[in-house]
């Protein structure tokens, strides 16, 4: 009995040490929907049209922006996984920022744009690394989120041969 209680206690403690749940509620995907811009930073960007064209060519890339107190690259990565699963997409491009940090003029600001494929073979690691380290930072530094997403999507399309 004592060993059973000890094992249960260890399981509860270890289970509680995982990642926090994603801090966004994902609605059901509407027919033809490619973008969920909850932060309102992609309005009028033309990103929806670009992603629709990719989807019509068989490469379903979706995009998400939102604000969260737990903003960071881990949150973006987890949200991307949730979006890929919930919307049955090939790849999710996700930007998350603390409230107000999408437009904050200078550090300190907490935000991240990440790419999350359905599986690692969908987007090579070197492409994801190039997006995160080279292509997105200049636009994100200027708070130009449409340009940041466009750079990521263009790199994804190029890597796929499109």
ABEGO torsion letter per residue (X at the ends): XAAAAAAAAAAAAAAAABBBBBABBBBBBBBGBABBBAAGAABGAGAAAAAAAAAAAGBBBBBBBBBBAABEAAAAAAAAAAAAAAAGBABBBBBBBBBGAAABABOBBBBBBBBBBABAAABBAAAAAAAAAAAAAAAAAAGBAAAAAAAAAAAAAAAAGX
